[in-house]
Amino acid sequence: MKKQIAIAALTIGAFVLGTDSAQAQNTAATTTVNITLNDVISIDAGSTAIGNTVDFNYVTAADYNSDQTITKANSLKVTSTKNFNVKVKAGGANFMNGTNLIPVNVLTIKASAAAGTMGGTKNAVVLSAADQTLVANAPLGSALTLNLDYTIPAAKSSSSDILGKPAGTYTQTVTYTATAL
């Protein structure tokens, strides 16, 4: 009986002590968060220079005797993690219609009066097959826009560069390149 009383006392003691002691619980947790950055420069979708056309139409004498300007909003939309330049060049020395040629230097490209959100030094560029700086040292940013004016001045459209050429559509590609500094 003494054994039974001792076992019962130990059982009751273990029960009482077991219910009073609280288990340790976590009250804080830590997690490591990593942000991995890569340098990015991109001419973004939404740029009207991607897959678009600029059409000059010479129908009347007045067309040949006046400046023609076509403005393209959001011509370029650039995202860059660093300051950058934008260069422009033609795909060749001439606008072509079969064997008929018009030199690309009849076209001037420049930022519009309402240039968009892209900063930097903007230059008017007489188109050529060589890279030329259209925007220099543009500050980094996201979805920066540049609106462009494409102009054929009357001095070119009323010269032998265009006058006397066979009727038809003359075509050349224009390539824009954004380069991080």
matplotlib code that plots the C-alpha trace (Angstrom):
import matplotlib.pyplot as plt

x = [0.0, 2.9, 4.0, 0.6, 0.4, 3.9, 3.0, -0.3, 1.6, 4.2, 1.5, -0.5, 2.8, 3.8, 0.3, 0.3, 3.8, 3.1, 0.1, 1.8, 4.9, 4.5, 6.3, 8.6, 7.1, 8.6, 7.5, 9.7, 10.9, 13.4, 13.6, 16.3, 15.0, 17.3, 16.9, 19.1, 19.6, 20.8, 21.6, 18.8, 18.4, 15.4, 13.4, 10.1, 6.9, 4.7, 7.4, 5.8, 9.2, 8.8, 7.2, 5.6, 5.9, 6.3, 4.6, 5.5, 3.1, 4.0, 0.8, 0.7, 3.2, 2.7, 3.9, 7.2, 7.6, 7.1, 8.6, 6.8, 6.9, 5.4, 5.3, 5.2, 4.2, 6.0, 8.4, 10.7, 9.9, 13.1, 13.7, 17.3, 19.0, 21.9, 22.2, 22.1, 22.5, 20.1, 21.6, 19.9, 21.0, 19.5, 19.8, 21.6, 22.6, 19.4, 15.6, 15.0, 12.3, 13.7, 16.8, 15.6, 17.2, 16.7, 19.6, 18.6, 20.1, 16.8, 15.3, 16.0, 14.9, 14.6, 12.8, 9.4, 8.6, 6.7, 9.6, 8.1, 9.6, 13.1, 15.8, 19.2, 20.7, 18.6, 20.1, 18.6, 20.0, 20.3, 19.8, 22.8, 23.9, 26.3, 25.2, 24.5, 23.6, 19.9, 19.9, 23.0, 23.3, 19.6, 19.0, 18.0, 14.4, 11.4, 9.3, 10.8, 9.1, 10.5, 8.3, 10.0, 9.5, 10.5, 11.1, 11.9, 12.6, 11.5, 15.1, 15.4, 12.0, 12.3, 15.8, 17.1, 17.3, 13.6, 12.4, 12.7, 12.6, 10.1, 6.7, 6.5, 7.2, 10.8, 11.7, 14.5, 14.7, 15.7, 17.3, 17.3, 19.8, 19.8, 23.2, 24.0, 26.8]
y = [0.0, 2.3, 1.6, 2.5, 5.7, 6.7, 6.0, 8.0, 10.9, 10.9, 10.7, 13.6, 15.6, 15.0, 16.0, 19.2, 20.2, 19.3, 21.6, 24.5, 24.6, 26.5, 25.4, 28.1, 29.5, 31.6, 35.2, 36.5, 35.3, 36.7, 36.4, 37.5, 39.5, 39.9, 42.5, 41.6, 44.4, 44.1, 47.0, 47.5, 49.6, 49.0, 50.7, 49.6, 48.3, 51.2, 53.1, 54.1, 53.7, 50.0, 48.6, 51.9, 54.0, 57.7, 58.7, 61.8, 62.5, 64.9, 65.4, 69.1, 71.8, 73.3, 70.1, 70.3, 74.0, 73.8, 72.1, 68.9, 67.8, 64.6, 64.4, 61.0, 61.0, 58.4, 57.6, 56.2, 55.0, 54.1, 52.5, 52.7, 52.1, 54.4, 57.7, 57.0, 58.2, 57.7, 57.3, 57.2, 56.0, 54.9, 51.4, 52.7, 55.8, 56.2, 55.8, 53.2, 52.5, 49.7, 51.2, 54.8, 56.6, 59.6, 60.4, 59.9, 63.3, 64.9, 63.9, 65.7, 64.0, 66.0, 66.2, 67.8, 71.1, 69.0, 66.5, 64.2, 63.1, 62.2, 64.6, 65.1, 67.2, 66.9, 67.4, 67.8, 65.0, 65.1, 61.4, 59.4, 55.7, 56.5, 56.6, 60.1, 61.2, 62.3, 62.6, 62.9, 62.1, 61.4, 60.8, 57.3, 56.6, 54.4, 54.6, 58.0, 59.2, 61.1, 62.7, 63.2, 65.4, 64.0, 66.9, 67.2, 70.9, 72.7, 73.2, 69.4, 68.6, 71.4, 70.2, 67.5, 65.3, 64.7, 66.6, 64.6, 61.2, 58.7, 58.6, 55.8, 55.1, 55.3, 53.4, 53.1, 51.9, 54.1, 52.5, 54.0, 52.7, 53.5, 53.0, 53.2, 55.6]
z = [0.0, 0.7, -2.9, -4.2, -2.2, -3.4, -7.0, -6.6, -5.0, -7.8, -10.5, -8.9, -8.5, -12.1, -13.2, -11.2, -12.2, -15.8, -16.1, -14.4, -16.5, -19.8, -22.9, -24.5, -27.6, -30.5, -30.4, -33.2, -36.6, -39.0, -42.7, -45.1, -48.1, -51.1, -53.9, -56.9, -59.4, -62.9, -65.2, -67.7, -70.8, -73.1, -75.8, -74.5, -76.1, -76.8, -78.7, -82.0, -83.6, -83.2, -86.4, -87.4, -90.5, -91.2, -94.5, -96.5, -99.4, -102.2, -104.2, -105.1, -106.1, -102.7, -101.1, -103.0, -102.1, -98.3, -95.3, -94.4, -90.8, -89.3, -85.5, -83.8, -80.2, -78.0, -80.8, -78.1, -74.7, -72.8, -69.4, -68.1, -64.8, -65.8, -67.8, -71.5, -75.1, -78.0, -81.4, -84.8, -88.3, -91.6, -92.9, -96.0, -97.9, -99.8, -99.8, -102.5, -105.0, -107.1, -108.7, -108.0, -105.1, -102.9, -100.4, -96.8, -95.9, -97.1, -93.7, -90.4, -87.1, -83.9, -80.6, -80.9, -79.2, -76.6, -76.4, -73.7, -70.4, -71.6, -70.4, -71.8, -74.6, -77.7, -81.2, -84.6, -86.8, -90.6, -91.3, -92.6, -92.5, -89.6, -86.0, -84.8, -81.3, -81.1, -77.2, -75.1, -71.4, -70.7, -67.0, -65.9, -65.5, -66.3, -69.4, -70.4, -73.6, -76.6, -79.2, -82.5, -85.6, -88.9, -91.4, -95.1, -95.6, -98.8, -99.7, -100.1, -101.6, -104.2, -105.2, -107.5, -104.4, -104.8, -108.0, -111.2, -109.5, -110.8, -109.0, -106.3, -102.7, -101.6, -98.4, -95.9, -92.3, -89.4, -86.4, -82.9, -80.3, -76.6, -74.9, -71.2, -70.1]

ax = plt.figure().add_subplot(projection="3d")
ax.plot(x, y, z, "-o")
ax.set_aspect("equal")
plt.show()
